[in-house]
């Protein structure tokens, strides 16, 4: 449909009036606001690859980080099974800048850049030795050209963050070993102090996030075996927040000082049985004091689950977040990259990176030239997602039990596994058997918000209509003339 004037909202109502026996299976492609001539989404990858390996093989990437000055330098770093890699072309090609050090290191787990990387070139990376369960930090002050050992630990590093003012306050934080305490250094990693997350108890922290306004609010967040924990005194003491647990991914708004926004993903070990999704994302707009659950568009299943979150550096204007699914494909068809356009209230399934690798980390960039790009660390290299046109339909493939409203009618529509276009499910509208042959409506709907700067909007869907006088077997394929006749009704 062509867009005229300014559309703030488009309400899509898919309605089938049924008289006699008629059945429709539907798969949505989506309502897509276009800002360019192309409507194709783009996944691309240029590695990084295992060094000196034939055939060429993408390496496992545990962590990916973008320069805060990405619009000018297009620089990314990746912590991988083979070493630390750097790209100065937005991921089109990579070079190894820190191979695995001697002494049995088996992989790099984390890489972090200073917030003033464009000026000071500071990079800190964590290496792990899986055989001895020991770890070490390395640092560079010339953008990754040369490296020096920084410190060693008797345990591997589980989480690493630098102060936003690292160049001046020299503060950084790590979680090591069992994850029951945070280690803090205020001299650039030379000496450390340890502070427990939970007194006389275990927390198994897996992630840390630091406030962009740390110099003033001294705030950090942690996820682990339990609810999100928060420190407002620079990591010395920690308090539990009112979230579900176990918790995994963390993301803070780049303008946290003013909007106080933070997101965390959780997963229940045992479902509460009250309809609460087993895995989803919670969000807070008051610095962690209160939390809102959000599940619209997310699978909500135990596995694969939302392991990682990423927020756009242009969040103040584009309100964009990303979530990555990880783990076994037990109750969802693939490791999807999910995007939220509305501060985490609802999520759109962007599909998996090619080959459906496990998603281990997400870095997000936002520039005038490229728009919003998600750089996705996976078990098969770094994949970059950029869509000239935006998918705005939540749960477009009907794979999850969210996003759509099915009005209560005599013969209500619903999700179905009897037929599909892709994935494992579709939506069913109409009457399934002849003994239910009554006049009725089947309908489904959701509201889609269209950006005011969209050039055009296209609604595309796949449908498979069936009509007959008896029970309708799922393997009956209608002829082209039958499909056209149904479309002409």
ZAMARGU-4260 file (C-alpha; in steps of 0.2 Angstrom, whole numbers, plus 5000, padded with zeros to 4 digits):
<rodrens>
0) 5000/5000/5000 | 5007/5017/4995 | 5010/5029/5010 | 5002/5046/5009 | 5004/5060/5022
5) 5010/5054/5039 | 5005/5037/5046 | 5007/5036/5064 | 4999/5019/5066 | 4992/5006/5054
10) 4980/4993/5061 | 4980/4977/5052 | 4965/4967/5054 | 4965/4951/5044 | 4946/4945/5043
15) 4939/4930/5035 | 4919/4929/5033 | 4915/4910/5033 | 4899/4903/5025 | 4900/4885/5022
20) 4917/4876/5024 | 4932/4887/5021 | 4949/4886/5029 | 4964/4898/5027 | 4982/4895/5033
25) 4992/4911/5034 | 5010/4916/5035 | 5015/4935/5037 | 5029/4942/5028 | 5026/4959/5036
30) 5022/4977/5035 | 5038/4985/5030 | 5042/5004/5030 | 5055/5007/5017 | 5068/5021/5017
35) 5077/5015/5001 | 5073/5007/4985 | 5078/4990/4991 | 5067/4980/5002 | 5080/4966/5005
40) 5087/4963/5022 | 5105/4960/5023 | 5116/4948/5032 | 5134/4949/5028 | 5150/4942/5036
45) 5169/4944/5032 | 5175/4932/5046 | 5185/4932/5056 | 5192/4915/5051 | 5203/4903/5059
50) 5221/4908/5055 | 5231/4897/5042 | 5216/4885/5041 | 5211/4876/5025 | 5197/4876/5021
55) 5193/4893/5027 | 5183/4891/5043 | 5174/4905/5053 | 5181/4905/5071 | 5170/4905/5086
60) 5167/4923/5092 | 5164/4925/5111 | 5163/4944/5111 | 5162/4958/5099 | 5164/4977/5103
65) 5162/4992/5092 | 5172/5008/5093 | 5162/5023/5101 | 5169/5033/5086 | 5163/5019/5074
70) 5155/5032/5062 | 5172/5039/5058 | 5184/5024/5061 | 5172/5009/5057 | 5182/4999/5070
75) 5177/4983/5078 | 5186/4970/5089 | 5182/4952/5092 | 5187/4940/5105 | 5188/4923/5098
80) 5194/4905/5100 | 5209/4910/5089 | 5214/4927/5096 | 5209/4945/5096 | 5204/4951/5079
85) 5201/4969/5073 | 5192/4976/5058 | 5193/4994/5052 | 5180/4991/5038 | 5165/4988/5048
90) 5168/4969/5048 | 5171/4967/5029 | 5188/4960/5033 | 5198/4956/5049 | 5216/4955/5055
95) 5222/4945/5070 | 5231/4958/5081 | 5234/4947/5097 | 5236/4928/5094 | 5233/4916/5108
100) 5248/4919/5120 | 5260/4905/5125 | 5256/4895/5140 | 5241/4886/5135 | 5228/4900/5133
105) 5213/4892/5123 | 5203/4907/5119 | 5199/4925/5122 | 5183/4928/5131 | 5181/4947/5131
110) 5187/4963/5123 | 5183/4981/5129 | 5187/4998/5122 | 5188/5014/5131 | 5175/5027/5128
115) 5189/5038/5122 | 5196/5025/5110 | 5198/5037/5096 | 5210/5047/5106 | 5219/5035/5118
120) 5217/5019/5108 | 5214/5009/5124 | 5209/4991/5122 | 5208/4978/5136 | 5206/4959/5132
125) 5203/4944/5143 | 5211/4927/5139 | 5206/4910/5146 | 5215/4893/5149 | 5202/4880/5150
130) 5214/4866/5155 | 5220/4876/5171 | 5204/4887/5173 | 5215/4902/5174 | 5214/4919/5166
135) 5223/4934/5161 | 5221/4952/5155 | 5230/4961/5141 | 5230/4979/5136 | 5234/4990/5121
140) 5236/5009/5120 | 5238/5010/5102 | 5222/5004/5095 | 5227/4986/5096 | 5243/4987/5086
145) 5254/4981/5101 | 5249/4972/5117 | 5256/4970/5135 | 5251/4958/5149 | 5241/4967/5162
150) 5237/4955/5176 | 5234/4936/5179 | 5220/4927/5189 | 5219/4910/5196 | 5202/4909/5188
155) 5194/4913/5171 | 5186/4929/5168 | 5167/4928/5166 | 5163/4947/5164 | 5173/4963/5161
160) 5168/4981/5160 | 5179/4997/5160 | 5173/5013/5168 | 5167/5026/5155 | 5181/5037/5162
165) 5194/5024/5162 | 5207/5035/5154 | 5206/5046/5170 | 5200/5036/5184 | 5208/5019/5178
170) 5194/5009/5185 | 5189/4992/5178 | 5179/4977/5185 | 5179/4959/5182 | 5170/4943/5188
175) 5180/4928/5189 | 5179/4909/5193 | 5162/4904/5201 | 5156/4922/5200 | 5152/4925/5218
180) 5162/4942/5219 | 5167/4956/5208 | 5185/4962/5207 | 5188/4980/5206 | 5204/4990/5201
185) 5207/5008/5202 | 5224/5008/5195 | 5222/5001/5178 | 5222/4983/5183 | 5238/4982/5193
190) 5230/4979/5210 | 5212/4972/5214 | 5199/4972/5228 | 5186/4959/5229 | 5168/4962/5235
195) 5154/4948/5236 | 5138/4950/5227 | 5128/4940/5241 | 5135/4938/5259 | 5138/4920/5263
200) 5129/4914/5247 | 5133/4910/5229 | 5127/4921/5214 | 5137/4914/5199 | 5137/4931/5191
205) 5138/4930/5172 | 5137/4948/5166 | 5141/4966/5171 | 5135/4983/5165 | 5141/5000/5171
210) 5132/5016/5170 | 5137/5028/5157 | 5136/5041/5171 | 5147/5031/5183 | 5157/5046/5188
215) 5142/5053/5196 | 5131/5039/5201 | 5144/5025/5204 | 5131/5012/5198 | 5134/4995/5191
220) 5122/4980/5187 | 5125/4961/5188 | 5116/4946/5182 | 5118/4928/5188 | 5109/4915/5198
225) 5095/4925/5204 | 5088/4942/5201 | 5098/4957/5194 | 5109/4965/5208 | 5114/4983/5208
230) 5128/4993/5216 | 5127/5012/5219 | 5144/5013/5228 | 5156/5008/5214 | 5154/4989/5217
235) 5157/4988/5235 | 5140/4983/5240 | 5126/4975/5230 | 5107/4974/5232 | 5094/4963/5224
240) 5081/4971/5212 | 5063/4965/5209 | 5066/4955/5194 | 5064/4936/5190 | 5079/4925/5190
245) 5090/4917/5184 | 5096/4932/5174 | 5107/4933/5159 | 5108/4948/5147 | 5110/4966/5152
250) 5109/4983/5143 | 5109/5001/5149 | 5103/5016/5139 | 5117/5026/5132 | 5108/5041/5140
255) 5105/5032/5157 | 5108/5048/5167 | 5092/5055/5160 | 5081/5041/5155 | 5086/5028/5168
260) 5083/5014/5157 | 5090/4996/5159 | 5085/4979/5152 | 5089/4961/5158 | 5084/4944/5152
265) 5079/4930/5163 | 5075/4912/5163 | 5066/4901/5175 | 5073/4885/5181 | 5055/4879/5185
270) 5041/4888/5177 | 5029/4896/5190 | 5014/4889/5180 | 5004/4905/5180 | 5007/4909/5161
275) 5023/4919/5164 | 5035/4916/5150 | 5049/4904/5155 | 5061/4916/5147 | 5059/4934/5142
280) 5066/4952/5145 | 5062/4964/5159 | 5064/4983/5158 | 5065/4997/5170 | 5063/5015/5167
285) 5068/5021/5184 | 5086/5015/5186 | 5081/4998/5192 | 5068/5002/5206 | 5054/4994/5197
290) 5052/4982/5182 | 5040/4978/5168 | 5040/4961/5160 | 5039/4961/5141 | 5036/4945/5130
295) 5027/4951/5115 | 5036/4943/5100 | 5048/4933/5110 | 5048/4914/5111 | 5046/4914/5129
300) 5052/4896/5130 | 5065/4888/5141 | 5077/4885/5127 | 5083/4893/5115 | 5083/4908/5127
305) 5088/4927/5127 | 5106/4926/5132 | 5112/4943/5126 | 5105/4961/5123 | 5112/4976/5114
310) 5106/4994/5113 | 5108/5006/5099 | 5120/5021/5103 | 5106/5031/5095 | 5093/5024/5107
315) 5087/5042/5112 | 5080/5044/5094 | 5078/5027/5087 | 5072/5018/5103 | 5080/5001/5096
320) 5086/4986/5106 | 5092/4969/5100 | 5091/4952/5108 | 5100/4936/5103 | 5093/4918/5106
325) 5105/4905/5111 | 5105/4887/5117 | 5097/4871/5111 | 5083/4872/5098 | 5070/4863/5110
330) 5055/4874/5108 | 5059/4887/5094 | 5065/4884/5077 | 5081/4894/5076 | 5093/4906/5085
335) 5084/4922/5080 | 5090/4939/5081 | 5076/4949/5089 | 5073/4968/5087 | 5063/4980/5097
340) 5058/4997/5090 | 5048/5003/5105 | 5060/5002/5120 | 5058/4984/5123 | 5039/4983/5124
345) 5038/4971/5109 | 5050/4962/5098 | 5051/4957/5079 | 5059/4941/5074 | 5073/4945/5061
350) 5078/4927/5058 | 5094/4918/5062 | 5111/4922/5054 | 5115/4911/5039 | 5119/4893/5045
355) 5109/4896/5061 | 5124/4898/5073 | 5122/4901/5091 | 5122/4919/5096 | 5135/4924/5109
360) 5135/4943/5109 | 5129/4959/5100 | 5137/4975/5097 | 5126/4989/5089 | 5131/5004/5079
365) 5120/5018/5072 | 5127/5030/5059 | 5119/5042/5046 | 5127/5032/5032 | 5123/5014/5037
370) 5108/5016/5049 | 5107/5004/5063 | 5118/4989/5061 | 5118/4974/5073 | 5135/4965/5074
375) 5132/4948/5080 | 5145/4937/5088 | 5142/4918/5084 | 5149/4901/5084 | 5152/4904/5065
380) 5161/4921/5065 | 5153/4939/5066 | 5137/4942/5056 | 5131/4960/5052 | 5113/4963/5051
385) 5107/4978/5041 | 5089/4980/5034 | 5086/4995/5022 | 5068/4991/5026 | 5061/4987/5043
390) 5051/4972/5048 | 5037/4979/5060 | 5025/4965/5062 | 5028/4956/5079 | 5028/4937/5077
395) 5026/4938/5058 | 5029/4919/5056 | 5017/4915/5070 | 5030/4904/5078 | 5027/4911/5096
400) 5012/4913/5106 | 5012/4932/5107 | 5010/4948/5096 | 4993/4943/5089 | 4975/4946/5096
405) 4962/4933/5091 | 4945/4940/5095 | 4933/4929/5103 | 4920/4923/5089 | 4910/4908/5086
410) 4924/4900/5076 | 4940/4909/5083 | 4956/4909/5073 | 4972/4903/5081 | 4990/4896/5079
415) 4992/4880/5069 | 5005/4867/5066 | 4994/4858/5052 | 5001/4869/5038 | 5016/4881/5036
420) 5025/4892/5024 | 5042/4892/5034 | 5046/4887/5052 | 5034/4876/5061 | 5018/4885/5062
425) 5005/4897/5054 | 4989/4905/5058 | 4973/4896/5055 | 4956/4905/5051 | 4940/4897/5046
430) 4931/4881/5049 | 4941/4864/5050 | 4927/4851/5048 | 4910/4850/5039 | 4901/4846/5056
435) 4905/4864/5061 | 4898/4872/5046 | 4890/4888/5052 | 4892/4906/5046 | 4905/4914/5057
440) 4920/4926/5057 | 4938/4921/5061 | 4950/4936/5063 | 4967/4941/5070 | 4975/4958/5072
445) 4989/4968/5079 | 4993/4986/5079 | 5009/4991/5069 | 5017/5008/5072 | 5024/5016/5056
450) 5038/5029/5058 | 5034/5046/5052 | 5049/5046/5040 | 5044/5030/5031 | 5043/5032/5012
455) 5031/5017/5009 | 5023/5003/5018 | 5021/4986/5010 | 5010/4972/5018 | 5015/4955/5011
460) 5009/4938/5017 | 5008/4920/5011 | 4991/4911/5011 | 4985/4894/5008 | 4966/4893/5006
465) 4955/4877/5006 | 4937/4874/5002 | 4926/4859/5001 | 4911/4849/5006 | 4919/4837/5018
470) 4932/4836/5031 | 4948/4845/5025 | 4964/4835/5025 | 4980/4845/5029 | 4989/4838/5014
475) 4977/4844/5000 | 4985/4857/4990 | 4973/4869/4980 | 4975/4872/4962 | 4980/4889/4955
480) 4962/4892/4949 | 4955/4888/4966 | 4967/4900/4975 | 4962/4914/4962 | 4944/4910/4965
485) 4946/4911/4983 | 4955/4928/4982 | 4942/4935/4971 | 4928/4931/4983
</rodrens>
